[in-house]
Amino acid sequence: MTTSLERARSVVAPDPTVRVLAVFALALGGFGIGTTEFVAMGLLPDIAASFGITEPTAGHVISAYALGVVIGAPVIAALTARWPRKTLLLTLMAVFTLGNVASMLAPTYLTLVIARFASGLPHGAFFGIAALAAAHLMGPQNRAKAVAYVLCGLTVATVLGVPLASWLGQALGWRSAFGLVVVVGLVTLTAMWRWLPDHLRSMHVTSPMTELSALRRPQVWLAVLVGMIGFGGMFAVYTYISTTMTDVTGLPRSLVPVALMVFGLGMVVGNLIGGRLADISVIRALYLSLGALAALPLLFGVGVAGSAVGPALQTRLMDVAHDAQTLAAALNHSALNVGNATGAWVGGLVIAAGLGYTAPAAAGAVLAVGGLLVFTLSVTLQRRTSTPR
C-alpha cells in the first residue's frame, strides 16, 4: 500500500528550470527571514537610544522574535494542514513582510516588541513547508539537498544580508534595516507567485489531527531534543563571538565583522555539505556534524559543523513523522531557536562563573556531545523496531 509520504515524493517538476527558479524563490524567503532574525543583535544600542531604554531591555525584541518562532511553528503548521501549499507559503511570507513593516514603523518600544513577535510567527512554518515543497520538486533522491538549498538563504543572510542591514541601520537609522527586509519580502512574494508551480497543489495535505499525531511519536520528540541541545553548541560560541575575538585573541573591533563573515561562510559551506551527506545517510550525517561540532574549536569549523546539522535534522524529522511531516518540519525550527537560547544561556553561565571567554567553546562542545547522546538513544530505539535508513 502506498503511504502518503511516498505519494508526496512521487510528483517532481519535469522542467529543471522550474525547479531551479522555485527553489531559488524559497531560498530568497529564507534570506529575508535570516536577515531579520540576526540583524537586531547588532542594532540594540540604536534601538535602545531611540526609545530611551537600556540595552538589556532592548534585547527583549530578540527574545520576542524567538518566542514567535517557537509558538508559531507548530500552531500554524497544525491549523493550516489542509491549505494548498503555494497559498500557504505566500500567506506566510505576506505575514512576515507585514510584521517587518510594523517593526519599521513601530512608534513605541511595546509596539516594536509586538511587531517582532508577529514577525517570528511565520518563521518556522515557512521553513518547514518550504523544505517539504523543495523536496517535492527535486525528488526523493535529493531531499536533504533540497532542504539545504532552502536553508542556504538563511546562511547566506549571515554573510551578506545581516552586514548590509547593519550598515544601513547604522548609517540611516535602525528602522532602515527592517525596511531592507520588507523589500526582500516583497521581492520574495513576487518570485514565489511567479515561479512556484501550480502543481504544488498535488502535494499531500492532511488535517490538524493528523499533524498533531506527530506529538505522540517518541522519535519526533527525540529529534527535536537533538536540535534543542546539540545545536545550542554553535550558539554558545556565536553569541559571545564579538567579545571573544577582541578580549581573547586581541583582534581589533574593526575586524569583528570579518570574523562574523568567516563564521557565516562556514555556515554556508556546512549547510551544503550537510545536505549532500544526509542524502547519502541521515544517521551518519548527524553523527558526523554533531561530532565535528564537539571537536572543532575553530571559528570556521564551528560554523561548518553547526550548520551541517540543519538539513540532516530536518530530513530526520520528515522521516520519523510519517504523515505528520508539516508539523515535524516546522518543529525543527522551534527546536533550533530553543537551541539558540540554550547555547546563549549556557555560554553566559560559564562566563558569569569567571571561567573567561574561552569557556563558551568548551560549553558548546558539551552541548554537542549531549545532542549526540540523545541521537544515539534515538537510533538505538529505532533499531529495535525497524531497519534505519
C-alpha positions as CSV (number, residue, x, y, z in Angstrom):
1,M,0.0,0.0,0.0
2,T,1.4,3.4,-0.9
3,T,1.8,5.8,2.0
4,S,1.1,9.5,1.9
5,L,4.8,10.1,2.3
6,E,5.6,8.1,-0.8
7,R,2.8,9.9,-2.7
8,A,4.2,13.3,-1.6
9,R,7.5,12.3,-3.1
10,S,6.2,10.9,-6.3
11,V,5.5,14.1,-8.2
12,V,8.5,16.0,-9.4
13,A,8.6,19.1,-11.6
14,P,9.6,17.9,-15.1
15,D,11.3,21.1,-16.1
16,P,14.7,21.7,-14.4
17,T,14.3,25.4,-14.9
18,V,11.0,25.3,-12.9
19,R,12.8,23.5,-10.1
20,V,15.7,26.0,-10.0
21,L,13.5,29.1,-10.0
22,A,11.1,27.7,-7.5
23,V,13.8,26.6,-5.0
24,F,15.5,30.0,-5.5
25,A,12.3,31.8,-4.6
26,L,12.0,29.7,-1.4
27,A,15.7,30.4,-0.6
28,L,15.1,34.1,-1.1
29,G,12.5,34.0,1.6
30,G,15.0,32.3,3.8
31,F,17.4,35.1,3.1
32,G,14.9,37.7,4.3
33,I,14.0,35.7,7.4
34,G,17.6,35.1,8.3
35,T,18.4,38.8,7.9
36,T,15.7,40.0,10.2
37,E,16.4,37.2,12.8
38,F,20.0,38.3,13.4
39,V,20.2,42.0,12.4
40,A,18.6,43.3,15.6
41,M,21.5,41.9,17.6
42,G,23.9,44.5,16.1
43,L,21.4,47.4,16.4
44,L,20.5,47.1,20.0
45,P,22.3,50.3,21.0
46,D,20.5,52.2,18.3
47,I,17.1,50.8,19.3
48,A,17.8,51.5,23.0
49,A,18.8,55.1,22.3
50,S,15.8,55.6,20.1
51,F,13.3,54.6,22.8
52,G,15.3,55.8,25.8
53,I,15.7,52.4,27.3
54,T,18.7,50.2,28.4
55,E,20.3,47.7,26.0
56,P,19.2,44.7,28.1
57,T,15.6,45.9,27.9
58,A,16.0,46.5,24.1
59,G,17.2,42.9,24.0
60,H,13.7,41.7,24.6
61,V,12.9,42.4,21.0
62,I,15.2,39.5,20.1
63,S,13.5,37.3,22.7
64,A,10.1,38.3,21.3
65,Y,11.1,37.2,17.8
66,A,12.4,33.8,19.1
67,L,9.2,33.3,21.1
68,G,7.2,33.9,18.0
69,V,9.1,31.3,16.2
70,V,8.7,28.7,18.9
71,I,5.0,29.2,19.3
72,G,4.1,29.9,15.6
73,A,5.8,26.9,14.0
74,P,3.7,24.1,15.5
75,V,0.5,26.1,15.8
76,I,0.5,27.4,12.2
77,A,1.6,24.0,10.8
78,A,-1.3,22.2,12.5
79,L,-4.0,24.8,11.9
80,T,-3.2,25.2,8.2
81,A,-2.7,21.5,7.4
82,R,-5.5,21.5,4.8
83,W,-4.3,24.6,2.9
84,P,-2.8,24.3,-0.6
85,R,1.0,24.6,-0.1
86,K,1.6,27.5,-2.6
87,T,-1.2,29.6,-1.0
88,L,0.1,28.9,2.5
89,L,3.7,29.8,1.6
90,L,2.5,33.1,0.0
91,T,0.4,33.9,3.1
92,L,3.3,33.2,5.5
93,M,5.6,35.4,3.6
94,A,2.9,38.2,3.5
95,V,2.5,38.0,7.3
96,F,6.3,38.1,7.7
97,T,6.6,41.1,5.5
98,L,3.8,42.9,7.3
99,G,5.4,42.2,10.6
100,N,8.6,43.8,9.4
101,V,6.6,46.8,8.1
102,A,5.2,47.1,11.6
103,S,8.7,46.8,13.1
104,M,9.9,49.6,10.8
105,L,7.1,51.9,11.8
106,A,6.7,51.0,15.5
107,P,6.1,54.2,17.4
108,T,6.9,52.8,20.9
109,Y,9.0,50.1,22.4
110,L,6.0,47.9,23.3
111,T,4.7,48.0,19.7
112,L,8.1,47.1,18.4
113,V,8.2,44.0,20.8
114,I,4.7,43.0,19.5
115,A,5.8,43.5,15.9
116,R,8.9,41.4,16.4
117,F,6.8,38.6,17.9
118,A,4.4,38.8,14.9
119,S,7.4,38.7,12.5
120,G,8.6,35.5,14.2
121,L,5.3,33.6,14.0
122,P,5.7,32.5,10.3
123,H,9.4,31.7,10.6
124,G,9.3,28.0,11.4
125,A,6.2,27.2,9.4
126,F,7.7,28.9,6.3
127,F,11.0,27.0,6.5
128,G,9.3,23.7,7.3
129,I,6.8,23.9,4.4
130,A,9.4,25.4,2.0
131,A,11.6,22.4,2.8
132,L,8.9,20.0,2.0
133,A,8.0,21.8,-1.2
134,A,11.6,21.8,-2.3
135,A,12.0,18.1,-1.6
136,H,8.8,17.5,-3.5
137,L,10.2,19.4,-6.5
138,M,13.6,17.8,-6.5
139,G,12.6,14.2,-5.8
140,P,13.3,11.7,-3.0
141,Q,16.9,11.2,-4.1
142,N,17.7,14.8,-3.4
143,R,15.5,15.5,-0.4
144,A,18.2,16.7,2.0
145,K,20.0,18.6,-0.7
146,A,16.7,20.4,-1.4
147,V,16.3,21.3,2.3
148,A,19.9,22.6,2.3
149,Y,19.2,24.9,-0.7
150,V,16.2,26.4,1.2
151,L,18.3,26.8,4.3
152,C,21.1,28.3,2.2
153,G,19.1,31.5,2.1
154,L,19.4,31.8,5.9
155,T,23.1,31.0,5.9
156,V,23.9,33.5,3.1
157,A,22.0,36.1,5.1
158,T,24.6,35.8,7.8
159,V,27.3,36.7,5.2
160,L,25.5,39.3,3.1
161,G,22.1,40.3,4.5
162,V,23.0,40.9,8.1
163,P,26.1,43.0,7.4
164,L,24.2,45.1,4.8
165,A,21.2,45.6,7.0
166,S,23.5,46.5,9.9
167,W,25.4,49.1,7.8
168,L,22.1,50.6,6.7
169,G,20.8,50.7,10.3
170,Q,24.0,52.5,11.5
171,A,24.0,54.9,8.6
172,L,20.3,55.7,8.2
173,G,18.8,54.6,11.5
174,W,17.7,51.1,12.7
175,R,14.3,51.4,11.0
176,S,16.0,51.2,7.6
177,A,17.4,47.7,8.4
178,F,13.8,46.4,8.7
179,G,13.0,48.4,5.6
180,L,15.5,46.3,3.7
181,V,13.8,43.2,5.0
182,V,10.5,44.5,3.8
183,V,11.9,44.9,0.3
184,V,13.3,41.4,0.3
185,G,9.9,40.1,1.5
186,L,8.1,41.9,-1.4
187,V,10.6,40.5,-3.9
188,T,10.1,37.0,-2.5
189,L,6.3,37.3,-2.7
190,T,6.6,38.2,-6.4
191,A,9.1,35.5,-7.1
192,M,7.1,32.8,-5.4
193,W,3.9,33.9,-7.1
194,R,5.5,33.7,-10.5
195,W,7.9,30.7,-10.1
196,L,6.2,28.3,-7.6
197,P,4.5,25.8,-10.0
198,D,0.8,25.3,-9.7
199,H,1.3,21.5,-9.3
200,L,2.3,22.1,-5.7
201,R,-1.4,21.6,-5.3
202,S,-0.6,17.9,-5.8
203,M,1.4,17.9,-2.6
204,H,-0.3,15.7,0.0
205,V,-2.3,17.7,2.6
206,T,-3.5,16.2,5.9
207,S,-5.6,17.6,8.7
208,P,-4.9,19.3,12.1
209,M,-5.4,16.0,14.0
210,T,-3.1,14.1,11.6
211,E,-0.4,16.7,12.0
212,L,-0.8,16.8,15.8
213,S,-0.3,13.0,15.8
214,A,3.4,13.7,15.4
215,L,3.5,14.8,19.0
216,R,2.6,11.2,20.0
217,R,5.8,9.8,18.4
218,P,8.8,9.4,20.7
219,Q,11.2,9.7,17.7
220,V,9.8,13.1,16.8
221,W,10.5,14.4,20.4
222,L,14.0,12.8,20.4
223,A,14.8,14.5,17.1
224,V,13.6,17.8,18.5
225,L,15.6,17.3,21.6
226,V,18.7,16.7,19.5
227,G,18.2,20.2,17.9
228,M,17.5,21.9,21.2
229,I,20.6,20.5,22.9
230,G,23.1,19.8,20.1
231,F,22.5,23.0,18.0
232,G,23.0,25.0,21.2
233,G,26.7,24.2,20.9
234,M,27.0,26.5,17.9
235,F,25.3,29.4,19.6
236,A,27.2,29.1,22.8
237,V,30.1,30.2,20.7
238,Y,28.3,32.6,18.3
239,T,26.6,34.7,20.9
240,Y,29.8,35.8,22.5
241,I,32.0,35.9,19.4
242,S,32.5,39.7,19.4
243,T,34.0,39.9,22.9
244,T,35.9,36.7,22.5
245,M,37.6,38.0,19.4
246,T,38.6,41.3,20.9
247,D,39.4,40.3,24.5
248,V,40.9,36.8,24.0
249,T,42.5,37.0,20.6
250,G,43.3,40.7,20.6
251,L,41.5,41.3,17.3
252,P,40.7,45.0,16.7
253,R,37.0,45.7,17.0
254,S,37.0,46.9,13.4
255,L,37.8,43.4,12.2
256,V,35.0,41.7,14.2
257,P,32.7,41.9,11.1
258,V,35.3,39.9,9.2
259,A,35.2,37.3,11.9
260,L,31.4,37.1,11.6
261,M,31.7,36.8,7.9
262,V,34.2,33.9,8.3
263,F,31.6,32.2,10.6
264,G,28.9,32.9,8.1
265,L,30.9,31.4,5.3
266,G,31.4,28.3,7.4
267,M,27.6,28.1,7.8
268,V,27.1,28.3,4.1
269,V,29.6,25.6,3.4
270,G,28.4,23.4,6.2
271,N,24.7,23.7,5.1
272,L,25.6,22.5,1.6
273,I,27.8,19.7,2.8
274,G,25.2,18.6,5.4
275,G,22.6,18.3,2.6
276,R,24.8,16.1,0.5
277,L,25.8,13.9,3.4
278,A,22.2,13.5,4.5
279,D,21.1,12.3,1.1
280,I,23.6,9.5,1.5
281,S,22.7,8.7,5.1
282,V,20.7,10.9,7.5
283,I,22.0,9.0,10.5
284,R,25.7,9.2,9.5
285,A,25.3,12.9,8.6
286,L,24.0,13.7,12.1
287,Y,26.8,11.8,13.8
288,L,29.4,13.5,11.6
289,S,28.1,17.0,12.1
290,L,27.4,16.8,15.8
291,G,30.8,15.1,16.4
292,A,32.6,17.8,14.4
293,L,30.7,20.5,16.4
294,A,32.0,18.9,19.6
295,A,35.6,18.6,18.3
296,L,36.3,21.7,16.2
297,P,37.2,24.8,18.2
298,L,38.0,26.9,15.1
299,L,35.5,29.6,14.1
300,F,35.1,28.4,10.6
301,G,34.8,24.8,11.7
302,V,32.1,25.6,14.2
303,G,30.1,27.4,11.5
304,V,30.5,24.4,9.1
305,A,29.6,21.7,11.7
306,G,26.7,23.6,13.3
307,S,25.1,24.5,10.0
308,A,25.5,20.9,8.7
309,V,23.2,19.7,11.5
310,G,20.2,21.6,9.9
311,P,19.5,19.7,6.7
312,A,20.1,16.3,8.3
313,L,17.9,17.0,11.3
314,Q,15.2,18.4,9.1
315,T,15.2,15.3,7.0
316,R,15.3,13.1,10.0
317,L,12.1,14.7,11.3
318,M,10.5,14.3,7.9
319,D,11.3,10.6,8.1
320,V,10.1,9.8,11.7
321,A,6.9,11.9,11.5
322,H,5.4,9.8,8.7
323,D,2.1,11.5,7.7
324,A,2.6,14.5,10.0
325,Q,5.6,15.9,8.1
326,T,4.4,19.5,8.1
327,L,4.3,19.9,11.8
328,A,7.5,17.9,12.3
329,A,9.4,20.0,9.7
330,A,8.2,23.2,11.4
331,L,9.1,21.9,14.8
332,N,12.7,21.7,13.7
333,H,12.9,25.5,13.6
334,S,11.3,25.8,17.0
335,A,14.0,23.3,18.3
336,L,16.8,25.3,16.7
337,N,15.6,28.5,18.2
338,V,15.4,26.9,21.6
339,G,18.9,25.7,20.9
340,N,19.9,29.3,20.2
341,A,18.6,30.4,23.5
342,T,20.1,27.4,25.3
343,G,23.5,28.0,23.9
344,A,23.5,31.7,24.8
345,W,22.3,30.9,28.3
346,V,24.9,28.2,28.9
347,G,27.6,30.4,27.4
348,G,26.6,33.2,29.7
349,L,26.6,31.0,32.8
350,V,30.2,29.9,32.3
351,I,31.3,33.4,31.7
352,A,29.5,34.6,34.8
353,A,31.2,31.9,36.7
354,G,34.5,33.5,36.0
355,L,35.8,30.9,33.5
356,G,36.5,33.5,30.9
357,Y,35.5,34.0,27.2
358,T,37.2,30.7,26.1
359,A,34.8,28.8,28.2
360,P,31.7,29.1,25.9
361,A,33.6,27.0,23.3
362,A,34.0,24.2,25.8
363,A,30.4,24.5,26.9
364,G,29.4,24.3,23.3
365,A,31.3,21.1,22.9
366,V,29.5,19.7,25.9
367,L,26.1,20.6,24.4
368,A,27.1,19.0,21.1
369,V,28.1,15.8,22.9
370,G,24.7,15.9,24.7
371,G,23.0,16.1,21.3
372,L,25.0,13.1,20.2
373,L,23.9,11.1,23.2
374,V,20.2,11.9,22.6
375,F,20.6,10.9,18.9
376,T,22.3,7.7,19.9
377,L,19.3,6.9,22.1
378,S,17.0,7.7,19.2
379,V,18.9,5.4,16.8
380,T,19.1,2.6,19.4
381,L,15.3,2.7,19.9
382,Q,14.7,2.8,16.2
383,R,16.9,-0.3,15.5
384,R,14.8,-2.3,18.0
385,T,11.7,-1.8,15.9
386,S,12.8,-1.3,12.3
387,T,15.8,-1.0,9.9
388,P,17.2,2.5,10.0
389,R,17.6,4.5,6.8
